[in-house]
Amino acid sequence: MEILILVYMALGYWATGRTIYANKILIGSGNAIFGRRLVMGFLFGWVLIPWAIIKLFLGG
């Protein structure tokens, strides 16, 4: 079960970077940026992961 949560968090982090923060300049400390992306990916991963995969296949 724990491994699924870790995979979900990693995919959510990746999807957040491909969707919400794509083509954005992030200002702040590395820890703050990492934490913000991790939380957004965890909370909204159920929407962001499919959206990022579709963007990946459509070349966006």
N, C-alpha and C positions, 0 to 999 in steps of 0.2 A: 504493500500500500504506500509506503513512504517513497519508494522509487517512482511511483506514478505521480506523486505530488512534485517531486524534484524535476521530472520530465516536463510536467505541466508548467512549472515555474520557468524552466529554461526556454520552452517554446513561447510562453507569454512574454518573456523578456525580449526574445528575438522578434516576435510579432509587434511589440510596442515600438521597437526601433524601425521596423519596416512600414508602420502605418502612422502612428501619432507623431513620432519624432523624425519622420523621413524629411530630409532636406532642411533640417532645423539646426541652428547653432545653440548648443546647450551651455548655459553659464552657471557655474557653481563648482563646488568641490566634487571630486570624483566619487566620493562616498554618497553625496546627496543625489547626484545624477543617477548612480547605480540603484540606490534605494527607491527613488521615484519611479524609475523604469520597472523595477522588480514589483513594486506594489501595484502599479497600473496594469502590468501584465498578469498579475495574480488575480486582481479584481475583475478585469475585463477580458481575460484571455479567451473566454468562451466565444467572444465576438471577434477579437483581434486575430486569433490564430487562423480561422478560416479566411478572413479578409486578407491576411498577409499571404496565405498560400495561393489565393486567387490572383493577387497582385503579382506574385512570383511567376505564375504560369502565363499571365497575360503580358508580362514584360514591363510591368509598371514600377 
